[in-house]
Amino acid sequence: MEGLLVTEEFCCSICLDLLKDPVAIPCGHSYCMECINDYWKKNDQLGVFSCPQCGQTFSPRPVLNRNTILADMVDKLKKLELLGNCQIYDSCVPGDVTCDLCTSIKQKAVMSCLVCLASYCQHHLQAHYKSPALKKHKLIEASMNLQEKICPHHDKYLEMYCRTDQQCICLLCVMDDHKGHDTVTAAVESTKKQNCHSFSSGLPDPPLTIATLSDFGKVNDAISALKKKFEDVFKGEWLRIYQAARSMKILHCTVPKIRSEFLYHSCPLQLNPLTAHKDLSLSKGNREVAIRSRVQSCPDHPERFDYWCQVLGTEGLTGCSYWEVEWSGMGVNIAVAYKNIARKGESSEAHFGHNDKSWSLFCCRKGYAFWHNRIVSKISEPGSSKIGIYLDHRAGTLAFYSIEDSMTLLHRVHTTFTQPLYPGFEFSCYDASVKLCQLD
C-alpha cells in the first residue's frame, strides 16, 4: 500500500488525478491550477474564497503561483509509473465494469454512484468516503446500466416500486403520476419476491395432480390448504412492509384537528440571506425579516430576488410540515414556492402567487386574499397577526390558519406538488416585518 499512499499525496482532491500545474494555497493544501481557479470562480461575487478540503477561508483571493518543486516530483512519478491504482488493484477482464476515472490502465470498478452516474475502482472511490459533499451520494454495486436505475422524468434514483403499475419509480413519481397507487420501497418488494421464491421452492411436490383427482372435493381441500400456508407466511411480511412504509413517511399524514396535533409536525425553519432582496434585513438567526430603513449595498447573487421584495427559506419541504409566523405592519404575503421560481426582473414568473410555481396568502388588517397563478380568492375573515401554515406534500394539501384563542381555517389548497416547497415572504409596505415562531 506504500506506493498508493505516496501517489495520493500528489493527487488533486478536486479532479482526483495527479496534480497538473500544482499550486499551494495559504492553508497548505495543493491543487491543480485549473481546478482551484474553476472552484473559486463560483464564489467571485461573494468575495470569500475557501479551501475545498479544510474549509479555511481567504479574502481577498490569494495569488496562485506554480509550485515548481511539486511539479517536478509529479513528473518523476509519471515517468516511474508509480500510479498506485495500476500496481495494487486488479485490471479488468472482459465483462467487468471499468473505472471511469482511470486514465492509464483501466481498473475494475467496485462501486457505482447514482449521483455522478459514474463507476469507480477502489482507489478513485476514496473521495466518496472522505469528502463531506460526496459522502451524501448514493453508492451501489458496480453496474454497467446506471442510466436504467435513474427515473427518466425526474433524474432521481428508482428506489420505489409501484405495485399498481408493476414498475420501479422514484420518490417524486410517488407524489406525481403514481399518487394514490400501492407503492413500497424497491428493497421491500425485492425481499417479498425472494420470500415467495424461497417458499415455493421449499414446498414438497404434491402427491397427486389435479388431473388425477377424480373427487373435486379433494381438489378444493388442497387449494384451501395451500392458500392458508401462503397467508401464514405473508401475515408477518405485510406487517413489516406497513411499518417500513410508516417509518419512511410513505403513508399519508393524518389531517390534524387541534393545534397540539399540528405542533407534532412543526419544523425549524430559517431564511436564506442569498435569496433576500437588497431592501430586506434578516436577524435573529435568519428567523426574522423586515424592510431596511436605509438601502444598503448587497452583492448580487443568482438566487437573489432583484425586483420583488421577497425572500425564501433555506430548506425545501416534502413530508408533513407545520410552521407559524407573526407579522406586523400594513400587510405581507406568506408564501410557498418551488426552488426554480424566477429571481430576476419584474415579470409575474418571479412574483409569489402570480405563477404556477408559488402559492401566496396576502395578510392585512382588513382581511386576507389567496393568490396562485395570478388568480385571487378573497377571504372574508378578520385579520390576525399570527398565521399557521400546514403542508402535506404527498397528499397535495396546503392550508392557512388564523391563530388567536383558537385556529380558524382561512384557505385550503388541494393539488399535486411536483417539487419540494420553500417557505417565503413578500413585502409591499416599508413598515412590515415577519417572524418565524419558535414552536416547542
BELWO-V100645 format. One record per pair of residues at least 12 apart in sequence whose ideal C-beta (glycine too) atoms are under 10 Angstrom apart, sorted by the first residue. I is the first residue (numbers start at 1). J is the second residue. D is the distance in whole Angstrom. If there is no record, write none. Layout:
{{I;J;D} {I;J;D}}
This chain:
{{1;84;8} {1;88;7} {2;84;9} {2;88;10} {3;77;10} {3;80;10} {3;82;6} {3;83;8} {3;84;5} {3;85;10} {3;86;9} {3;87;5} {3;88;7} {4;82;9} {4;83;9} {4;84;3} {4;85;7} {4;86;10} {4;87;8} {4;88;5} {4;89;9} {4;122;9} {4;123;7} {4;126;9} {5;84;8} {6;73;10} {6;77;8} {6;82;7} {6;84;7} {7;74;10} {7;77;7} {7;82;6} {7;83;6} {7;84;4} {7;85;8} {7;86;9} {7;87;9} {7;88;10} {7;123;8} {8;84;7} {8;85;10} {8;123;8} {8;126;8} {9;30;9} {9;70;10} {9;73;9} {9;77;10} {10;22;8} {10;30;8} {10;70;7} {10;71;10} {10;73;7} {10;74;5} {10;76;10} {10;77;6} {10;78;10} {10;82;9} {11;30;9} {11;31;10} {11;32;10} {11;74;9} {11;83;10} {11;84;9} {11;123;9} {11;124;9} {11;126;9} {11;127;9} {12;29;10} {12;30;8} {12;31;5} {12;32;5} {12;33;10} {12;34;9} {12;35;5} {12;36;8} {12;52;10} {13;29;8} {13;30;9} {13;31;7} {13;32;10} {13;35;9} {13;51;10} {13;52;6} {13;53;6} {13;126;10} {13;127;7} {13;130;8} {13;131;7} {14;31;6} {14;32;7} {14;34;9} {14;35;4} {14;36;7} {14;38;8} {14;39;6} {14;52;6} {14;53;9} {14;127;9} {14;131;10} {15;31;9} {15;32;6} {15;34;9} {15;35;5} {15;38;10} {15;101;9} {15;127;10} {16;35;10} {16;101;6} {16;120;9} {16;123;9} {16;124;6} {16;125;10} {16;126;8} {16;127;5} {16;128;10} {16;131;10} {17;32;8} {17;35;9} {17;83;10} {17;101;7} {17;102;10} {17;103;7} {17;124;9} {18;32;9} {18;74;6} {18;75;9} {18;77;7} {18;78;7} {18;82;10} {18;83;8} {18;103;9} {19;31;7} {19;32;6} {19;33;9} {19;35;9} {19;67;9} {19;70;7} {19;71;7} {19;73;9} {19;74;5} {19;77;10} {20;32;5} {20;33;7} {20;34;7} {20;35;8} {20;71;9} {20;74;8} {21;33;4} {21;34;7} {21;35;9} {21;64;9} {21;66;5} {21;67;9} {21;70;10} {21;71;7} {21;74;10} {22;36;10} {22;66;7} {22;67;5} {22;68;9} {22;69;9} {22;70;4} {22;71;5} {22;72;10} {22;73;9} {22;74;7} {23;35;9} {23;36;6} {23;37;9} {23;62;9} {23;63;10} {23;64;4} {23;65;6} {23;66;6} {23;67;6} {23;70;9} {23;71;10} {24;36;10} {24;62;10} {24;64;9} {24;65;9} {24;66;10} {24;67;5} {24;69;10} {24;70;7} {25;40;9} {25;49;9} {25;50;10} {25;51;6} {25;52;10} {25;53;10} {25;54;10} {25;56;9} {25;58;7} {25;62;6} {25;64;7} {26;49;10} {26;51;8} {26;56;8} {26;58;6} {26;62;6} {27;50;9} {27;51;5} {27;53;8} {27;54;6} {27;55;9} {27;56;4} {27;57;9} {27;58;8} {27;62;10} {28;51;9} {28;53;10} {28;54;9} {28;56;9} {29;51;5} {29;52;8} {29;53;5} {29;54;7} {29;56;9} {30;53;10} {30;67;7} {30;70;6} {30;74;10} {31;51;9} {31;52;8} {31;53;9} {31;64;9} {33;64;6} {33;65;9} {33;66;7} {33;67;10} {33;71;10} {35;52;9} {36;49;9} {36;51;9} {36;52;8} {36;62;9} {36;64;7} {37;61;10} {37;64;7} {39;51;9} {39;52;6} {40;52;10} {40;58;9} {40;61;6} {40;62;9} {40;64;9} {43;57;9} {43;61;9} {44;61;8} {44;299;10} {45;274;10} {45;299;5} {45;300;6} {45;301;6} {45;302;8} {45;304;10} {46;59;9} {46;274;9} {46;299;6} {46;300;10} {46;301;8} {47;59;6} {47;60;7} {47;61;8} {47;299;7} {48;60;9} {48;61;9} {49;61;5} {49;62;7} {52;131;8} {52;133;9} {53;130;9} {53;131;8} {55;132;9} {78;104;9} {81;104;8} {81;105;10} {83;102;9} {83;103;9} {83;104;6} {83;105;8} {83;107;10} {83;123;9} {84;123;6} {85;99;8} {85;101;9} {85;102;6} {85;103;10} {85;104;9} {85;105;8} {85;106;10} {85;107;5} {85;121;6} {85;122;8} {85;123;4} {85;124;7} {86;102;8} {86;103;10} {86;104;6} {86;105;5} {86;106;10} {86;107;7} {86;123;9} {87;105;10} {88;107;9} {88;121;10} {88;122;8} {88;123;7} {89;102;9} {89;105;9} {89;107;5} {89;108;7} {89;110;9} {89;121;6} {89;122;5} {89;123;6} {89;124;10} {90;107;7} {90;108;5} {90;110;10} {90;121;9} {90;122;9} {91;105;6} {91;106;7} {91;107;6} {91;108;7} {91;121;10} {92;105;9} {92;106;5} {92;107;7} {92;108;5} {92;109;8} {92;121;9} {93;108;8} {95;144;9} {96;108;5} {96;109;7} {96;119;10} {96;142;8} {96;144;9} {97;109;4} {97;110;9} {97;111;9} {97;112;7} {97;119;5} {97;120;10} {97;121;10} {97;141;9} {97;142;4} {97;143;7} {97;144;5} {97;145;10} {97;146;9} {98;119;7} {98;121;8} {98;142;9} {98;144;9} {99;111;10} {99;118;9} {99;119;6} {99;120;6} {99;121;4} {99;122;9} {99;123;8} {99;124;6} {99;125;9} {99;142;9} {100;112;9} {100;113;10} {100;116;8} {100;117;9} {100;118;4} {100;119;6} {100;120;7} {100;121;9} {100;124;8} {101;116;10} {101;118;7} {101;119;9} {101;120;6} {101;121;8} {101;123;9} {101;124;4} {101;125;9} {101;127;9} {102;120;9} {102;121;6} {102;123;8} {102;124;7} {106;121;9} {107;120;9} {107;121;4} {107;122;8} {107;123;7} {107;124;8} {108;121;6} {108;122;9} {108;142;8} {109;121;6} {109;122;9} {109;124;9} {109;125;8} {109;141;9} {109;142;4} {109;143;9} {109;144;9} {110;122;5} {110;123;10} {110;124;10} {110;125;6} {110;139;10} {110;141;8} {110;142;6} {111;124;10} {111;125;5} {111;128;8} {111;129;10} {111;137;10} {111;139;5} {111;140;7} {111;141;7} {111;142;6} {111;143;9} {112;125;10} {112;138;9} {112;139;7} {112;140;6} {112;141;7} {112;142;5} {112;143;5} {112;144;9} {112;145;10} {112;146;6} {112;149;9} {113;125;9} {113;128;7} {113;134;8} {113;137;5} {113;138;7} {113;139;6} {113;140;8} {113;146;8} {114;137;7} {114;138;4} {114;139;8} {114;140;6} {114;143;9} {114;146;7} {114;149;6} {114;150;7} {114;155;10} {114;156;9} {114;157;5} {114;158;9} {114;159;9} {115;128;9} {115;133;10} {115;134;8} {115;136;8} {115;137;4} {115;138;6} {115;139;9} {115;150;10} {115;155;10} {115;156;10} {115;157;8} {116;128;8} {116;134;8} {116;137;7} {116;138;10} {116;139;10} {116;146;9} {117;146;5} {117;147;7} {117;149;9} {117;150;7} {117;155;9} {118;146;8} {119;140;10} {119;141;10} {119;142;5} {119;143;7} {119;144;8} {119;146;7} {120;139;9} {120;142;8} {121;142;9} {125;139;8} {125;142;10} {138;156;10} {138;157;5} {138;159;8} {140;157;9} {148;168;9} {149;168;8} {149;170;10} {149;186;10} {150;170;8} {151;168;8} {151;169;7} {151;170;4} {151;171;9} {151;172;7} {151;173;6} {152;170;10} {153;169;9} {153;170;8} {153;172;8} {153;173;7} {153;176;8} {153;177;8} {153;418;10} {154;169;9} {154;170;5} {154;171;8} {154;172;4} {154;173;7} {154;175;10} {154;176;8} {154;418;8} {154;419;9} {155;170;8} {155;172;9} {156;169;9} {156;170;4} {156;171;6} {156;172;6} {156;173;8} {157;170;6} {157;171;8} {157;186;9} {158;170;6} {158;171;10} {158;173;9} {158;186;7} {159;171;7} {159;174;10} {159;185;6} {159;186;5} {159;187;8} {159;248;10} {160;172;10} {160;173;7} {160;174;6} {160;178;8} {160;181;10} {160;183;5} {160;184;7} {160;185;6} {160;186;6} {160;187;10} {160;188;9} {160;189;9} {160;248;9} {160;250;8} {161;182;9} {161;183;7} {161;184;6} {161;185;7} {161;186;5} {161;187;9} {161;188;8} {161;189;4} {161;190;8} {161;192;9} {161;193;10} {162;174;8} {162;177;9} {162;178;5} {162;181;5} {162;182;7} {162;183;5} {162;184;9} {162;189;9} {163;181;7} {163;182;4} {163;183;7} {163;184;7} {163;189;7} {163;192;10} {164;178;7} {164;180;9} {164;181;4} {164;182;5} {164;183;8} {165;177;9} {165;178;7} {165;181;7} {165;182;9} {165;183;9} {166;189;10} {168;186;6} {168;189;9} {169;181;9} {169;183;7} {169;186;9} {171;183;10} {171;185;10} {171;248;9} {171;250;9} {171;318;8} {171;394;9} {172;318;9} {172;417;10} {172;418;7} {172;419;8} {172;420;9} {173;418;10} {174;250;7} {174;394;7} {175;318;8} {175;393;7} {175;394;5} {175;395;9} {175;396;8} {175;416;7} {175;417;6} {175;418;7} {175;419;9} {175;420;10} {176;396;10} {176;416;6} {176;417;9} {176;418;5} {176;419;10} {177;416;9} {177;418;10} {179;394;7} {179;395;9} {179;396;7} {179;416;6} {179;417;10} {180;252;9} {180;394;10} {180;395;9} {183;245;8} {183;250;7} {183;251;10} {184;241;6} {184;242;9} {184;244;8} {184;245;6} {184;248;9} {184;250;8} {185;241;9} {185;244;7} {185;245;8} {185;248;7} {185;250;8} {187;244;8} {188;237;9} {188;240;8} {188;241;5} {188;242;10} {188;244;6} {188;245;8} {188;248;10} {188;250;10} {189;241;9} {191;237;8} {191;240;9} {191;241;9} {191;244;10} {192;234;8} {192;237;6} {192;238;9} {192;240;10} {192;241;7} {195;233;7} {195;234;8} {195;237;6} {196;230;9} {196;233;9} {196;234;9} {196;237;9} {198;233;9} {199;229;8} {199;230;8} {199;233;5} {199;234;9} {200;230;10} {203;226;8} {203;229;8} {203;230;10} {206;222;7} {206;226;9} {207;222;10} {208;222;8} {210;222;8} {210;223;9} {248;319;10} {249;318;8} {249;319;5} {249;320;7} {249;393;10} {249;394;8} {250;319;10} {250;394;8} {251;394;9} {252;320;9} {252;392;7} {252;394;6} {252;395;5} {252;397;9} {253;265;7} {253;319;7} {253;320;4} {253;321;9} {253;322;10} {253;390;9} {253;391;10} {253;392;5} {253;393;9} {253;394;8} {253;395;7} {253;397;9} {254;320;9} {254;392;9} {255;320;9} {255;390;8} {255;392;7} {255;395;8} {255;397;7} {255;399;9} {255;412;10} {256;320;9} {256;322;8} {256;390;7} {256;392;10} {256;399;10} {256;407;9} {257;407;9} {258;406;9} {258;407;8} {259;322;9} {259;324;9} {259;388;8} {259;401;9} {259;403;7} {259;406;8} {259;407;6} {259;439;10} {261;322;9} {261;390;10} {262;320;10} {262;322;5} {262;323;10} {262;324;9} {262;388;6} {262;389;10} {262;390;6} {262;399;10} {262;401;8} {262;403;10} {262;407;7} {262;439;9} {263;322;7} {263;324;9} {263;388;9} {263;439;6} {263;440;8} {264;320;9} {264;322;8} {265;319;8} {265;320;5} {265;321;6} {265;322;4} {265;323;9} {265;390;7} {265;391;9} {265;392;9} {265;439;10} {266;321;8} {266;322;5} {266;323;7} {266;324;8} {266;388;10} {266;437;9} {266;438;9} {266;439;4} {266;440;8} {267;315;8} {267;317;7} {267;319;9} {267;320;9} {267;321;5} {267;322;7} {267;323;6} {267;391;9} {267;423;10} {267;439;8} {268;285;10} {268;287;9} {268;315;9} {268;323;9} {268;436;9} {268;438;8} {268;439;8} {269;286;9} {269;287;7} {269;313;5} {269;314;8} {269;315;7} {269;317;9} {269;321;9} {269;323;5} {269;324;10} {269;325;9} {269;389;10} {269;422;10} {269;423;6} {269;436;5} {269;437;10} {269;439;10} {270;282;9} {270;284;10} {270;285;7} {270;286;5} {270;287;6} {270;313;7} {270;314;5} {270;315;8} {270;423;10} {270;436;8} {271;283;10} {271;285;9} {271;286;5} {271;287;7} {271;288;8} {271;289;6} {271;311;5} {271;312;7} {271;313;6} {271;314;7} {271;422;10} {271;423;8} {271;424;8} {271;425;8} {271;434;9} {271;436;8} {272;286;8} {272;301;10} {272;303;7} {272;304;9} {272;311;7} {272;312;6} {272;313;6} {272;314;5} {272;315;9} {272;422;8} {272;424;9} {273;286;6} {273;289;9} {273;298;9} {273;301;9} {273;303;10} {273;304;9} {273;311;8} {273;314;9} {274;299;9} {274;301;5} {274;302;9} {274;303;5} {274;304;6} {274;311;10} {274;312;9} {274;314;9} {275;301;8} {275;302;10} {275;303;5} {275;304;6} {275;305;6} {275;310;8} {275;311;5} {275;312;4} {275;313;9} {275;314;9} {275;339;10} {275;341;10} {275;343;7} {275;422;9} {275;424;8} {276;289;7} {276;298;8} {276;301;9} {276;303;9} {276;304;7} {276;305;7} {276;309;9} {276;310;8} {276;311;4} {276;312;8} {276;425;10} {277;289;10} {277;291;9} {277;292;10} {277;298;8} {277;304;7} {277;305;5} {277;306;7} {277;307;8} {277;308;7} {277;309;5} {277;310;6} {277;311;7} {277;343;10} {277;426;9} {277;427;8} {278;292;8} {278;295;7} {278;296;7} {278;297;8} {278;298;4} {278;299;9} {278;300;9} {278;304;8} {278;305;9} {278;306;8} {278;309;9} {279;291;6} {279;292;5} {279;293;10} {279;294;10} {279;295;6} {279;296;9} {279;298;9} {279;305;10} {279;309;6} {279;427;8} {279;430;8} {280;292;7} {280;298;9} {280;304;10} {280;305;9} {280;309;6} {280;310;8} {280;311;6} {280;425;9} {280;426;10} {280;427;7} {280;433;10} {280;434;10} {281;293;8} {281;294;10} {281;296;8} {281;433;9} {282;311;7} {283;433;9} {283;435;9} {284;435;7} {284;436;9} {284;438;10} {285;436;9} {286;311;9} {286;313;9} {286;314;8} {286;436;9} {287;325;10} {287;434;10} {287;435;7} {287;436;4} {287;437;9} {287;438;8} {288;325;10} {288;326;9} {288;433;7} {288;434;7} {288;435;5} {288;436;7} {289;309;10} {289;310;10} {289;311;6} {289;332;9} {289;425;6} {289;427;8} {289;432;9} {289;433;7} {289;434;5} {289;435;8} {289;436;9} {290;328;9} {290;329;8} {290;427;8} {290;430;9} {290;431;9} {290;432;7} {290;433;4} {290;434;8} {290;435;9} {291;309;7} {291;329;9} {291;427;5} {291;428;10} {291;429;8} {291;430;5} {291;431;8} {291;432;6} {291;433;8} {292;430;9} {293;430;8} {293;431;10} {300;344;10} {301;343;9} {302;343;7} {302;344;9} {303;339;9} {303;343;6} {304;343;6} {304;344;9} {305;341;9} {305;342;9} {305;343;5} {305;344;8} {305;345;10} {305;350;7} {305;351;9} {305;352;9} {305;424;9} {305;426;9} {306;343;7} {306;344;5} {306;345;7} {306;346;9} {306;350;9} {307;342;10} {307;343;9} {307;344;7} {307;345;6} {307;346;4} {307;347;8} {307;350;7} {307;351;8} {308;333;10} {308;342;10} {308;343;9} {308;344;10} {308;345;9} {308;346;7} {308;347;10} {308;348;10} {308;350;6} {308;351;5} {308;352;7} {308;354;9} {308;426;6} {308;427;9} {308;428;9} {309;332;10} {309;333;10} {309;425;9} {309;426;6} {309;427;5} {309;428;7} {309;429;9} {309;430;9} {309;432;9} {310;333;8} {310;335;8} {310;337;9} {310;341;9} {310;343;9} {310;350;8} {310;351;8} {310;352;6} {310;358;9} {310;360;10} {310;424;6} {310;425;7} {310;426;5} {310;427;8} {311;335;10} {311;422;10} {311;423;9} {311;424;6} {311;425;6} {311;426;8} {311;427;9} {311;434;9} {312;335;9} {312;336;9} {312;337;7} {312;338;10} {312;339;8} {312;341;8} {312;343;9} {312;352;9} {312;358;10} {312;422;5} {312;423;7} {312;424;4} {312;425;9} {313;336;9} {313;337;9} {313;421;9} {313;422;5} {313;423;4} {313;424;7} {313;425;9} {313;436;9} {314;422;8} {314;423;9} {315;420;8} {315;422;7} {315;423;9} {316;336;10} {316;337;10} {316;338;8} {316;339;6} {316;393;9} {316;419;7} {316;420;3} {316;421;6} {316;422;5} {316;423;9} {317;336;8} {317;389;10} {317;391;6} {317;393;6} {317;417;9} {317;420;6} {317;421;5} {317;422;7} {317;423;7} {318;391;9} {318;393;5} {318;394;8} {318;417;8} {318;419;9} {318;420;5} {318;421;8} {319;391;8} {319;392;8} {319;393;6} {319;394;7} {319;420;10} {320;390;8} {320;391;7} {320;392;5} {320;393;7} {320;394;8} {320;395;8} {320;397;9} {321;336;10} {321;389;8} {321;390;8} {321;391;5} {321;392;8} {321;393;8} {321;421;9} {321;423;9} {322;388;7} {322;389;7} {322;390;5} {322;391;7} {322;392;10} {322;399;9} {322;401;9} {322;439;8} {323;387;9} {323;388;8} {323;389;6} {323;390;9} {323;391;9} {323;423;7} {323;436;7} {323;437;7} {323;439;7} {324;386;6} {324;387;7} {324;388;5} {324;389;7} {324;390;10} {324;401;9} {324;403;6} {324;435;9} {324;436;8} {324;437;4} {324;438;9} {324;439;6} {325;363;9} {325;385;9} {325;386;7} {325;387;5} {325;388;8} {325;389;7} {325;403;10} {325;423;8} {325;425;8} {325;434;6} {325;435;7} {325;436;6} {325;437;6} {326;384;10} {326;385;6} {326;386;5} {326;387;8} {326;403;9} {326;433;9} {326;434;7} {326;435;5} {326;436;9} {326;437;6} {327;363;6} {327;364;9} {327;383;10} {327;384;9} {327;385;6} {327;386;8} {327;387;7} {327;425;8} {327;427;10} {327;432;7} {327;433;7} {327;434;5} {327;435;8} {328;385;6} {328;431;8} {328;432;7} {328;433;5} {328;434;8} {328;435;8} {329;363;10} {329;364;9} {329;365;9} {329;385;10} {329;427;8} {329;428;10} {329;429;6} {329;430;8} {329;431;4} {329;432;3} {329;433;6} {329;434;9} {330;364;6} {330;365;8} {330;427;10} {330;428;8} {330;429;4} {330;430;9} {330;431;6} {330;432;6} {331;362;6} {331;363;6} {331;364;4} {331;365;8} {331;366;9} {331;368;10} {331;369;10} {331;383;9} {331;426;10} {331;427;9} {331;428;7} {331;429;6} {331;431;10} {331;432;7} {332;360;10} {332;361;9} {332;362;8} {332;363;6} {332;364;8} {332;387;9} {332;425;6} {332;426;7} {332;427;6} {332;428;8} {332;429;8} {332;432;5} {332;433;8} {332;434;6} {333;351;9} {333;352;5} {333;353;7} {333;358;10} {333;360;5} {333;361;7} {333;362;5} {333;363;7} {333;369;9} {333;371;8} {333;424;8} {333;425;7} {333;426;4} {333;427;8} {333;428;8} {333;432;10} {333;434;9} {334;352;9} {334;359;10} {334;360;7} {334;361;5} {334;362;8} {334;363;6} {334;368;10} {334;387;6} {334;389;7} {334;400;7} {334;423;8} {334;424;8} {334;425;6} {334;426;8} {334;434;8} {335;351;10} {335;352;4} {335;353;6} {335;358;6} {335;359;6} {335;360;4} {335;361;7} {335;362;9} {335;371;8} {335;372;10} {335;389;9} {335;421;9} {335;422;9} {335;423;7} {335;424;4} {335;425;7} {335;426;6} {336;352;9} {336;357;10} {336;358;7} {336;359;5} {336;360;8} {336;361;10} {336;389;7} {336;391;7} {336;393;10} {336;398;7} {336;413;10} {336;417;9} {336;420;10} {336;421;4} {336;422;7} {336;423;6} {336;424;7} {337;350;10} {337;352;6} {337;353;9} {337;355;9} {337;357;6} {337;358;4} {337;359;8} {337;360;8} {337;419;9} {337;421;7} {337;422;6} {337;423;8} {337;424;5} {338;355;9} {338;356;9} {338;357;4} {338;358;7} {338;417;8} {338;418;8} {338;419;4} {338;420;8} {338;421;7} {338;422;7} {339;357;9} {339;419;7} {339;420;7} {339;421;9} {339;422;6} {340;357;7} {340;419;7} {341;355;7} {341;356;10} {341;357;5} {341;358;6} {341;419;10} {341;422;8} {341;424;9} {342;355;8} {342;357;8} {348;373;9} {348;374;6} {351;371;9} {351;374;9} {351;426;8} {352;371;7} {352;372;10} {352;424;6} {352;425;8} {352;426;5} {353;369;9} {353;370;8} {353;371;3} {353;372;6} {353;373;8} {353;374;8} {353;375;9} {353;376;8} {353;426;8} {354;371;7} {354;372;9} {354;373;7} {354;374;5} {354;375;9} {354;376;10} {355;371;10} {355;372;9} {355;373;6} {355;374;7} {356;372;8} {356;373;5} {356;374;9} {356;415;10} {357;372;10} {357;373;9} {357;418;10} {357;419;8} {357;421;10} {358;371;8} {358;372;7} {358;373;9} {358;421;9} {358;422;9} {358;424;7} {358;426;10} {359;371;8} {359;372;5} {359;373;9} {359;391;10} {359;398;6} {359;400;9} {359;411;9} {359;413;6} {359;415;8} {359;417;10} {359;421;8} {359;424;10} {360;372;7} {360;376;10} {360;400;10} {360;424;8} {360;425;9} {360;426;7} {361;377;10} {361;379;8} {361;387;7} {361;389;8} {361;398;10} {361;400;5} {361;410;7} {361;411;7} {362;376;8} {362;378;10} {362;379;9} {362;426;9} {362;428;9} {363;379;10} {363;383;7} {363;384;8} {363;385;8} {363;386;10} {363;387;6} {363;400;9} {363;402;9} {363;410;9} {363;432;10} {363;434;9} {364;383;6} {364;428;10} {364;429;9} {364;432;10} {365;382;9} {365;383;5} {365;384;10} {365;385;9} {366;382;8} {366;383;6} {367;379;6} {367;380;6} {367;381;6} {367;382;7} {367;383;6} {367;384;10} {367;410;9} {368;380;9} {368;381;6} {368;382;9} {368;383;7} {368;384;9} {368;387;9} {368;400;8} {368;402;8} {368;410;6} {368;411;7} {369;411;9} {370;398;10} {370;400;7} {370;410;8} {370;411;5} {370;412;10} {370;413;8} {371;426;10} {372;398;10} {372;411;10} {372;413;7} {372;415;9} {377;411;7} {377;413;10} {379;400;9} {379;402;9} {379;409;10} {379;410;5} {379;411;6} {380;410;10} {381;402;6} {381;408;6} {381;409;9} {381;410;6} {381;411;9} {382;402;8} {382;404;9} {382;408;9} {383;402;8} {384;401;9} {384;402;4} {384;403;7} {384;404;6} {384;408;8} {384;410;9} {385;402;9} {385;403;9} {385;404;9} {386;401;9} {386;402;8} {386;403;4} {386;404;7} {386;407;10} {386;435;10} {386;437;7} {387;400;6} {387;401;7} {387;402;7} {387;403;7} {387;410;8} {387;434;9} {387;437;10} {388;400;7} {388;401;4} {388;402;8} {388;403;5} {388;407;6} {388;408;10} {388;409;10} {388;410;9} {388;437;9} {388;439;10} {389;401;8} {389;423;7} {390;407;10} {390;409;10} {390;412;9} {391;413;10} {391;417;8} {391;421;6} {391;423;9} {392;414;10} {392;417;9} {393;416;10} {393;417;5} {393;419;9} {393;420;7} {393;421;7} {394;416;10} {394;417;8} {395;414;8} {395;415;10} {395;416;10} {395;417;9} {396;413;8} {396;414;6} {396;415;5} {396;416;5} {396;417;6} {396;418;10} {397;412;7} {397;413;7} {397;414;6} {397;415;8} {397;417;9} {398;411;9} {398;412;7} {398;413;4} {398;414;8} {398;415;8} {398;417;8} {398;421;8} {399;411;7} {399;412;4} {399;413;7} {399;414;10} {400;412;8} {400;413;9} {403;437;9} {423;436;8}}
